Amino acid sequence: MKDKREFYSRPEITNAYDQQRFGGRSGARVGEREIELALALLPGNGKILDLACGTGRLTRALLNEGRSVVALDYSTPMAVKTASSGASTVIADAFSTPFPSASFQAVVSLRFAFHCPDLRPLLREMQRLAVAGGHLVFDTYSWSPRANWAIAPGQWGSRVYRHSPSSIHSLADQMGLTVEQAEPCFLFSPYLYRLVPFPVEQAFEALENHVPASWMCRVFWKLRSGS
Ligand SMILES: C[S@@+](CC[C@H](N)C(=O)[O-])C[C@H]1O[C@@H](n2cnc3c(N)ncnc32)[C@H](O)[C@@H]1O
Protein backbone atom coordinates (compact mmCIF):
# COMPACT_ATOMS: atom_id res chain seq x y z
CA MET A 1 0.00 0.00 0.00
CA LYS A 2 2.98 2.34 0.49
CA ASP A 3 3.21 3.00 -3.26
CA LYS A 4 -0.50 3.93 -3.35
CA ARG A 5 0.01 6.45 -0.55
CA GLU A 6 2.86 8.03 -2.48
CA PHE A 7 1.00 7.85 -5.79
CA TYR A 8 -2.09 9.64 -4.46
CA SER A 9 0.04 12.24 -2.69
CA ARG A 10 1.33 13.61 -6.03
CA PRO A 11 -0.43 16.92 -6.78
CA GLU A 12 -0.74 16.11 -10.51
CA ILE A 13 -2.60 12.85 -9.65
CA THR A 14 -4.83 14.61 -7.12
CA ASN A 15 -5.65 17.43 -9.54
CA ALA A 16 -6.59 15.02 -12.35
CA TYR A 17 -8.49 12.56 -10.10
CA ASP A 18 -12.11 13.66 -10.48
CA GLN A 19 -11.95 14.65 -14.16
CA GLN A 20 -10.21 11.40 -15.14
CA ARG A 21 -12.81 9.20 -13.45
CA PHE A 22 -15.98 11.29 -13.24
CA GLY A 23 -15.56 13.92 -15.96
CA GLY A 24 -18.06 14.38 -18.82
CA ARG A 25 -21.69 13.25 -18.75
CA SER A 26 -20.86 9.53 -18.65
CA GLY A 27 -18.24 9.99 -15.93
CA ALA A 28 -20.66 12.07 -13.86
CA ARG A 29 -23.14 9.21 -14.13
CA VAL A 30 -20.48 6.74 -12.89
CA GLY A 31 -19.79 8.99 -9.90
CA GLU A 32 -23.50 9.46 -9.22
CA ARG A 33 -24.12 5.69 -9.25
CA GLU A 34 -21.29 4.99 -6.84
CA ILE A 35 -22.42 7.70 -4.42
CA GLU A 36 -26.05 6.50 -4.63
CA LEU A 37 -24.95 2.94 -3.88
CA ALA A 38 -22.86 4.02 -0.88
CA LEU A 39 -25.60 6.29 0.51
CA ALA A 40 -28.19 3.54 0.16
CA LEU A 41 -26.03 1.16 2.19
CA LEU A 42 -25.24 3.62 4.99
CA PRO A 43 -27.48 3.82 8.09
CA GLY A 44 -29.81 6.81 8.34
CA ASN A 45 -28.33 8.35 11.47
CA GLY A 46 -25.14 8.65 13.52
CA LYS A 47 -21.63 9.88 12.78
CA ILE A 48 -19.89 8.51 9.69
CA LEU A 49 -16.20 8.17 8.90
CA ASP A 50 -15.25 8.49 5.21
CA LEU A 51 -12.02 6.48 5.27
CA ALA A 52 -9.56 7.25 2.43
CA CYS A 53 -11.89 10.06 1.38
CA GLY A 54 -9.87 11.25 -1.64
CA THR A 55 -11.16 14.55 -3.03
CA GLY A 56 -14.22 14.29 -0.78
CA ARG A 57 -16.97 13.38 -3.25
CA LEU A 58 -18.76 11.09 -0.74
CA THR A 59 -18.09 13.44 2.19
CA ARG A 60 -19.80 16.25 0.24
CA ALA A 61 -22.79 14.05 -0.58
CA LEU A 62 -23.14 13.12 3.10
CA LEU A 63 -22.89 16.76 4.19
CA ASN A 64 -25.57 17.64 1.63
CA GLU A 65 -27.81 15.09 3.33
CA GLY A 66 -27.20 16.81 6.65
CA ARG A 67 -25.10 13.93 7.98
CA SER A 68 -22.36 14.24 10.58
CA VAL A 69 -19.16 13.12 8.82
CA VAL A 70 -15.44 12.98 9.50
CA ALA A 71 -13.08 12.44 6.57
CA LEU A 72 -9.62 10.86 6.59
CA ASP A 73 -6.94 10.47 3.95
CA TYR A 74 -3.21 9.90 3.96
CA SER A 75 -2.58 12.31 1.08
CA THR A 76 -2.31 15.97 2.06
CA PRO A 77 -3.44 17.32 -1.36
CA MET A 78 -6.47 14.99 -1.29
CA ALA A 79 -7.32 15.95 2.30
CA VAL A 80 -7.04 19.66 1.47
CA LYS A 81 -9.65 19.22 -1.28
CA THR A 82 -12.00 17.41 1.11
CA ALA A 83 -11.45 19.97 3.87
CA SER A 84 -12.72 22.67 1.48
CA SER A 85 -16.16 21.06 1.90
CA GLY A 86 -16.13 22.19 5.52
CA ALA A 87 -15.96 18.63 6.86
CA SER A 88 -13.65 17.80 9.73
CA THR A 89 -10.71 16.23 7.86
CA VAL A 90 -7.81 14.24 9.28
CA ILE A 91 -4.52 13.33 7.58
CA ALA A 92 -3.60 9.83 8.77
CA ASP A 93 -3.06 6.20 7.79
CA ALA A 94 -6.30 4.30 7.26
CA PHE A 95 -4.83 1.21 8.92
CA SER A 96 -3.99 2.93 12.22
CA THR A 97 -6.28 5.91 12.66
CA PRO A 98 -6.09 8.32 15.62
CA PHE A 99 -9.73 7.78 16.69
CA PRO A 100 -10.81 5.92 19.85
CA SER A 101 -12.63 2.61 19.36
CA ALA A 102 -16.38 2.70 18.68
CA SER A 103 -16.28 6.34 17.52
CA PHE A 104 -18.62 5.99 14.52
CA GLN A 105 -22.01 4.58 13.65
CA ALA A 106 -20.61 3.60 10.26
CA VAL A 107 -17.26 3.56 8.49
CA VAL A 108 -17.32 3.79 4.71
CA SER A 109 -14.38 3.39 2.36
CA LEU A 110 -15.02 3.87 -1.35
CA ARG A 111 -12.60 2.75 -4.10
CA PHE A 112 -10.03 1.80 -1.45
CA ALA A 113 -10.42 -1.89 -0.51
CA PHE A 114 -9.35 -3.03 -3.99
CA HIS A 115 -5.95 -1.45 -3.38
CA CYS A 116 -5.42 -3.91 -0.50
CA PRO A 117 -4.04 -7.40 -1.25
CA ASP A 118 -5.33 -8.58 2.14
CA LEU A 119 -8.57 -7.01 3.39
CA ARG A 120 -8.12 -8.13 6.97
CA PRO A 121 -6.09 -5.12 8.29
CA LEU A 122 -8.53 -2.67 6.69
CA LEU A 123 -11.65 -4.44 7.98
CA ARG A 124 -10.06 -4.84 11.43
CA GLU A 125 -9.56 -1.06 11.72
CA MET A 126 -13.04 -0.32 10.33
CA GLN A 127 -14.49 -2.81 12.82
CA ARG A 128 -12.58 -1.21 15.71
CA LEU A 129 -13.92 2.23 14.79
CA ALA A 130 -17.58 1.21 14.43
CA VAL A 131 -19.90 0.92 17.43
CA ALA A 132 -21.31 -2.55 18.19
CA GLY A 133 -24.11 -3.04 15.69
CA GLY A 134 -22.58 -0.32 13.48
CA HIS A 135 -21.76 -0.76 9.80
CA LEU A 136 -18.80 -1.14 7.48
CA VAL A 137 -19.42 -0.14 3.84
CA PHE A 138 -16.85 -0.68 1.08
CA ASP A 139 -16.51 -1.92 -2.49
CA THR A 140 -14.39 -4.61 -4.10
CA TYR A 141 -13.51 -5.83 -7.59
CA SER A 142 -14.65 -9.36 -8.40
CA TRP A 143 -12.59 -9.18 -11.58
CA SER A 144 -10.50 -6.56 -13.37
CA PRO A 145 -7.75 -6.66 -15.99
CA ARG A 146 -5.85 -4.31 -13.64
CA ALA A 147 -5.65 -7.19 -11.16
CA ASN A 148 -3.35 -8.97 -13.65
CA TRP A 149 -1.18 -6.09 -14.79
CA ALA A 150 -0.76 -2.41 -14.02
CA ILE A 151 -2.34 -0.52 -16.93
CA ALA A 152 -0.73 2.91 -17.51
CA PRO A 153 0.80 2.92 -14.01
CA GLY A 154 1.95 6.56 -14.32
CA GLN A 155 -1.70 7.57 -14.70
CA TRP A 156 -3.51 4.96 -12.61
CA GLY A 157 -0.93 3.68 -10.11
CA SER A 158 0.07 0.07 -9.73
CA ARG A 159 -2.30 -2.89 -9.93
CA VAL A 160 -5.50 -3.47 -8.00
CA TYR A 161 -6.63 -6.66 -6.24
CA ARG A 162 -9.58 -8.98 -6.76
CA HIS A 163 -11.65 -10.22 -3.83
CA SER A 164 -14.20 -12.86 -4.71
CA PRO A 165 -17.61 -12.54 -3.05
CA SER A 166 -17.05 -15.92 -1.36
CA SER A 167 -13.77 -14.67 0.15
CA ILE A 168 -15.58 -11.65 1.64
CA HIS A 169 -18.24 -13.90 3.15
CA SER A 170 -15.66 -16.19 4.72
CA LEU A 171 -13.56 -13.27 6.01
CA ALA A 172 -16.67 -11.71 7.53
CA ASP A 173 -17.47 -15.02 9.27
CA GLN A 174 -13.93 -15.28 10.64
CA MET A 175 -14.01 -11.70 11.95
CA GLY A 176 -17.45 -11.85 13.54
CA LEU A 177 -18.97 -9.53 10.95
CA THR A 178 -22.34 -10.11 9.29
CA VAL A 179 -22.84 -9.51 5.59
CA GLU A 180 -26.13 -7.59 5.46
CA GLN A 181 -26.07 -6.57 1.82
CA ALA A 182 -24.00 -7.10 -1.32
CA GLU A 183 -24.77 -5.02 -4.41
CA PRO A 184 -23.05 -6.13 -7.64
CA CYS A 185 -22.62 -3.37 -10.22
CA PHE A 186 -20.78 -2.42 -13.44
CA LEU A 187 -20.25 -5.00 -16.15
CA PHE A 188 -16.66 -3.90 -16.64
CA SER A 189 -14.32 -1.15 -15.52
CA PRO A 190 -16.25 2.03 -14.67
CA TYR A 191 -13.55 3.83 -16.65
CA LEU A 192 -14.97 2.28 -19.84
CA TYR A 193 -18.40 3.57 -18.83
CA ARG A 194 -16.81 6.99 -18.32
CA LEU A 195 -15.11 6.99 -21.75
CA VAL A 196 -18.07 6.11 -23.96
CA PRO A 197 -20.76 8.59 -25.14
CA PHE A 198 -23.68 8.92 -22.71
CA PRO A 199 -26.20 6.85 -24.76
CA VAL A 200 -23.70 3.97 -24.81
CA GLU A 201 -23.17 4.33 -21.05
CA GLN A 202 -26.94 4.09 -20.65
CA ALA A 203 -27.00 0.96 -22.82
CA PHE A 204 -24.30 -0.62 -20.60
CA GLU A 205 -26.41 0.13 -17.53
CA ALA A 206 -29.52 -1.35 -19.17
CA LEU A 207 -27.54 -4.47 -20.10
CA GLU A 208 -26.65 -5.01 -16.44
CA ASN A 209 -30.30 -5.92 -15.82
CA HIS A 210 -30.17 -8.78 -18.32
CA VAL A 211 -27.04 -10.67 -17.27
CA PRO A 212 -26.29 -12.75 -14.16
CA ALA A 213 -25.19 -10.68 -11.15
CA SER A 214 -22.02 -12.80 -11.01
CA TRP A 215 -20.86 -11.14 -14.26
CA MET A 216 -20.54 -7.74 -12.59
CA CYS A 217 -17.02 -6.60 -11.86
CA ARG A 218 -17.67 -4.60 -8.66
CA VAL A 219 -19.56 -5.34 -5.46
CA PHE A 220 -20.62 -2.81 -2.82
CA TRP A 221 -20.74 -4.37 0.65
CA LYS A 222 -22.59 -3.58 3.87
CA LEU A 223 -21.29 -5.51 6.89
CA ARG A 224 -22.56 -5.26 10.45
CA SER A 225 -20.14 -5.17 13.32
CA GLY A 226 -20.76 -7.08 16.56
CA SER A 227 -24.21 -7.79 17.88
C1 LIG B 1 -8.86 5.56 -5.43
S1 LIG B 1 -8.78 6.84 -4.23
C2 LIG B 1 -10.43 6.80 -3.57
C3 LIG B 1 -10.83 8.12 -2.98
C4 LIG B 1 -12.31 8.26 -2.60
N1 LIG B 1 -12.69 7.37 -1.55
C5 LIG B 1 -13.18 8.06 -3.81
O1 LIG B 1 -13.99 7.12 -3.84
O2 LIG B 1 -13.07 8.86 -4.76
C6 LIG B 1 -7.82 6.11 -2.95
C7 LIG B 1 -7.51 7.07 -1.80
O3 LIG B 1 -6.87 6.32 -0.75
C8 LIG B 1 -5.89 7.16 -0.17
N2 LIG B 1 -4.93 6.28 0.52
C9 LIG B 1 -4.07 5.39 -0.01
N3 LIG B 1 -3.44 4.70 0.96
C10 LIG B 1 -3.90 5.21 2.14
C11 LIG B 1 -3.66 4.91 3.51
N4 LIG B 1 -2.79 3.95 3.86
N5 LIG B 1 -4.31 5.61 4.45
C12 LIG B 1 -5.21 6.58 4.11
N6 LIG B 1 -5.50 6.90 2.83
C13 LIG B 1 -4.86 6.21 1.87
C14 LIG B 1 -5.30 7.93 -1.32
O4 LIG B 1 -4.64 9.08 -0.88
C15 LIG B 1 -6.56 8.20 -2.15
O5 LIG B 1 -7.14 9.43 -1.78
PDBQT file of the ligand as one rigid body, heavy atoms in Angstrom, charges set to zero:
ROOT
HETATM    1  C1  LIG A 301      -8.865   5.559  -5.425  1.00  0.00    +0.000 C 
HETATM    2  S1  LIG A 301      -8.781   6.843  -4.232  1.00  0.00    +0.000 S 
HETATM    3  C2  LIG A 301     -10.425   6.799  -3.566  1.00  0.00    +0.000 C 
HETATM    4  C3  LIG A 301     -10.830   8.115  -2.980  1.00  0.00    +0.000 C 
HETATM    5  C4  LIG A 301     -12.306   8.255  -2.605  1.00  0.00    +0.000 C 
HETATM    6  N1  LIG A 301     -12.686   7.366  -1.546  1.00  0.00    +0.000 N 
HETATM    7  C5  LIG A 301     -13.184   8.063  -3.810  1.00  0.00    +0.000 C 
HETATM    8  O1  LIG A 301     -13.995   7.125  -3.836  1.00  0.00    +0.000 OA
HETATM    9  O2  LIG A 301     -13.070   8.858  -4.760  1.00  0.00    +0.000 OA
HETATM   10  C6  LIG A 301      -7.821   6.111  -2.951  1.00  0.00    +0.000 C 
HETATM   11  C7  LIG A 301      -7.514   7.070  -1.801  1.00  0.00    +0.000 C 
HETATM   12  O3  LIG A 301      -6.867   6.325  -0.753  1.00  0.00    +0.000 OA
HETATM   13  C8  LIG A 301      -5.887   7.159  -0.170  1.00  0.00    +0.000 C 
HETATM   14  N2  LIG A 301      -4.932   6.280   0.517  1.00  0.00    +0.000 N 
HETATM   15  C9  LIG A 301      -4.069   5.387  -0.013  1.00  0.00    +0.000 A 
HETATM   16  N3  LIG A 301      -3.436   4.703   0.964  1.00  0.00    +0.000 NA
HETATM   17  C10 LIG A 301      -3.902   5.208   2.143  1.00  0.00    +0.000 A 
HETATM   18  C11 LIG A 301      -3.656   4.912   3.509  1.00  0.00    +0.000 A 
HETATM   19  N4  LIG A 301      -2.789   3.955   3.859  1.00  0.00    +0.000 N 
HETATM   20  N5  LIG A 301      -4.312   5.606   4.452  1.00  0.00    +0.000 NA
HETATM   21  C12 LIG A 301      -5.213   6.580   4.114  1.00  0.00    +0.000 A 
HETATM   22  N6  LIG A 301      -5.495   6.903   2.829  1.00  0.00    +0.000 NA
HETATM   23  C13 LIG A 301      -4.856   6.215   1.869  1.00  0.00    +0.000 A 
HETATM   24  C14 LIG A 301      -5.303   7.929  -1.323  1.00  0.00    +0.000 C 
HETATM   25  O4  LIG A 301      -4.639   9.080  -0.884  1.00  0.00    +0.000 OA
HETATM   26  C15 LIG A 301      -6.555   8.202  -2.149  1.00  0.00    +0.000 C 
HETATM   27  O5  LIG A 301      -7.143   9.430  -1.776  1.00  0.00    +0.000 OA
ENDROOT
TORSDOF 0
